[in-house]
Amino acid sequence: MFYYGARDSWRLCDALAVKHYGDNPAKVREFVKEFGVLREMGFSPNKVAEVLAMYDNDREKAVWHFLNGST
C-alpha cells in the first residue's frame, strides 16, 4: 500500500473501502488509489471517503464536487 498521508487516514480509507466495496477487490483498490490522489490535493480524509463513495470512485466528479462547494 502507498502511504501519502498519516496512518490514521489510511486506516479510515481501508475501513471505508471495505465497508463500501468489501466483496469487490478491484473497487477497493480503486478507492484506495483515488483516496491517495485526493488526499494529496489537500482534501480532508473524511470528506474524500464520503465523496468517493458518493460518486463510485470517480475522481473527476469528486474534484468537481469539492471545487464547486457541494456539501
NORNOR-V994052 format. One record per backbone hydrogen bond with DSSP energy under -0.5 kcal/mol. CO is the residue of the C=O (numbers start at 1). NH is the residue of the N-H. Records with the same first field share a line. If there is no record, write none. Layout:
BEGIN
CO: NH ; NH
END
This chain:
BEGIN
2: 4
6: 9 ; 10
7: 11
8: 12
9: 13
10: 14
11: 15
12: 16
13: 17
14: 18
15: 19
16: 20
17: 21
18: 22
21: 24
24: 27 ; 28
25: 29
26: 30
27: 31
28: 32
29: 33
30: 34
31: 35
32: 36
33: 37
34: 38
35: 39
36: 40
37: 41
38: 43
39: 42
44: 48
45: 49
46: 50
47: 51
48: 52
49: 53
50: 54
51: 55
52: 57
53: 56
55: 58
57: 59
58: 62
59: 63
60: 64
61: 65
62: 66
63: 67
64: 68
65: 70
66: 69
END
